[in-house]
Amino acid sequence: MTAETEMATAAKMSPMALATAIIELAGKQNIVIVLAESCTGGLIASALTDIPGSSAVVDRGLVTYSNEAKIDLLGISNETLVAYGAVSAETAIAMTAGVLAATPRATLAASVTGIAGPGGGSPDKPVGLVHFSCQRRGKAAQHERHIFTGDRETVRKKSLLNALTMIYNELK
């Protein structure tokens, strides 16, 4: 199976199927997962911890919804937040780096930050804009940017699915 085929397969999986596969793959690879979530508010952690055996591979999930939480818990600089905003590639990547730094035993981090709506958007950063980052300790972070359509619940569900797909693809 090619990498493109694997990614297409992952994109068609349900959140529960992805979470199950992630827990299985992480266990086989002795990976410990840590999460930093903003607009998803813990949905990724919830999906993973719904799976039996997840306690062996999921260390923690931090909901860092406010800028203050991003600064206090993840060590993101105020300068990054002022220069790029909370919803940016720079912040998403800083979130994964920060949660890895805060969790020495973790080997894989994922983060999400975005504007789920219905308010909060602007011409430069519309409702539905979400930035994702996934990073193995010692390696460069992977980043994705998406603009999802739909209401708040739909944007959050699409964000959950994308984040799980990124983690799954990192483990494949």
C-alpha positions in Angstrom: 0.0 0.0 0.0 1.4 3.4 -0.9 1.6 6.3 1.5 -1.1 8.1 -0.5 -3.4 5.1 -0.2 -2.7 4.8 3.5 -3.6 8.4 4.1 -6.8 8.1 2.0 -7.7 5.0 4.0 -7.1 6.9 7.3 -9.3 9.8 6.0 -12.2 7.4 5.5 -12.0 5.8 9.0 -14.3 6.8 11.8 -12.9 8.6 14.9 -13.4 5.5 16.9 -11.6 3.3 14.4 -8.7 5.8 14.2 -8.4 6.0 17.9 -8.4 2.2 18.2 -5.7 2.0 15.6 -3.6 4.7 17.3 -3.7 3.0 20.6 -2.7 -0.3 19.1 0.1 1.2 17.0 1.4 3.4 19.9 1.5 0.3 22.1 3.4 -1.7 19.6 6.0 1.1 19.2 6.2 2.0 22.9 5.0 5.5 22.1 3.6 7.8 24.8 1.2 10.4 23.5 0.5 13.9 24.9 -2.0 16.4 23.6 -2.5 20.2 23.6 -6.0 21.2 22.5 -7.6 24.5 22.1 -10.7 24.6 19.9 -11.4 20.9 20.3 -11.6 21.3 24.1 -10.5 17.8 24.9 -12.2 15.9 22.1 -9.0 14.2 21.0 -8.1 13.1 24.5 -11.6 11.8 25.0 -11.6 9.8 21.7 -8.3 8.2 22.6 -9.1 7.5 26.3 -12.4 5.9 25.2 -10.3 3.0 23.9 -9.5 0.2 26.4 -5.7 0.1 27.0 -5.2 3.8 26.3 -3.7 4.4 29.7 -0.6 2.5 28.6 0.1 5.1 25.8 -1.8 8.3 26.6 0.0 10.4 29.2 -2.2 13.5 29.3 -4.2 16.0 27.4 -4.1 19.7 28.2 -6.9 22.0 27.2 -5.2 25.3 26.6 -8.2 27.4 25.5 -7.0 30.8 26.6 -3.8 32.6 25.7 -2.9 32.6 29.4 -3.2 28.8 29.5 -0.9 28.5 26.4 1.6 30.7 28.2 1.3 29.1 31.6 1.1 25.5 30.7 2.9 25.2 27.4 5.5 28.0 27.7 4.4 29.8 24.6 5.8 33.2 24.5 3.5 36.2 24.6 5.6 37.5 21.6 4.5 34.5 19.5 0.9 35.1 20.4 1.1 38.8 19.7 3.0 38.4 16.4 1.1 35.5 14.9 -2.1 35.1 17.0 -3.4 32.0 18.9 -4.6 30.6 15.7 -1.5 30.2 13.6 1.1 27.7 12.4 3.6 29.2 14.8 1.3 28.7 17.8 0.3 25.2 16.8 3.9 24.1 16.5 4.9 25.9 19.7 2.0 24.0 21.4 3.5 20.6 20.5 7.0 21.7 21.5 5.7 23.0 24.8 3.6 20.0 25.7 6.6 17.7 24.9 8.9 19.9 27.1 6.3 19.7 29.9 6.0 15.9 29.6 9.4 14.3 29.6 8.2 10.7 29.1 6.0 11.6 26.1 7.4 10.7 22.7 4.6 12.0 20.4 2.6 15.2 20.7 -0.3 16.6 18.8 -1.9 20.0 19.0 -4.9 21.9 17.6 -5.8 25.6 17.6 -8.6 27.2 15.6 -11.7 29.2 15.3 -14.8 26.9 15.7 -17.3 29.8 15.5 -19.9 31.0 15.2 -18.0 34.2 16.1 -14.3 35.1 16.4 -13.4 35.1 12.7 -11.9 37.8 10.6 -11.1 38.2 6.9 -7.6 37.0 7.6 -8.6 34.2 9.9 -12.2 33.1 9.1 -14.4 30.8 11.2 -13.4 27.3 10.5 -9.6 28.0 10.3 -7.8 25.4 12.2 -4.0 24.7 12.6 -2.7 21.3 13.6 0.7 20.1 14.6 2.1 16.6 15.3 5.6 16.0 16.5 7.8 13.1 17.6 10.3 14.0 20.2 13.6 14.9 18.5 12.0 15.4 15.1 10.5 18.4 13.2 6.9 19.1 13.8 4.4 18.4 11.0 1.9 21.2 10.4 -1.5 21.3 8.6 -3.8 24.2 8.0 -7.5 23.7 7.1 -10.5 25.9 6.7 -13.5 23.7 7.6 -17.1 24.6 6.7 -20.1 24.1 8.9 -21.3 25.1 12.3 -19.3 25.0 15.6 -20.0 21.3 16.2 -19.1 20.3 12.6 -15.8 22.3 12.7 -14.9 20.6 16.0 -15.7 17.1 14.7 -13.7 17.7 11.5 -10.9 19.0 13.6 -11.0 15.8 15.8 -10.9 13.6 12.7 -8.0 15.5 11.1 -6.0 15.4 14.4 -6.5 11.7 14.8 -5.6 11.2 11.1 -2.3 13.1 11.6 -1.4 11.0 14.7 -2.3 7.8 12.9 -0.3 8.7 9.8 2.7 9.6 12.1 2.5 6.1 13.6 2.1 4.2 10.3 
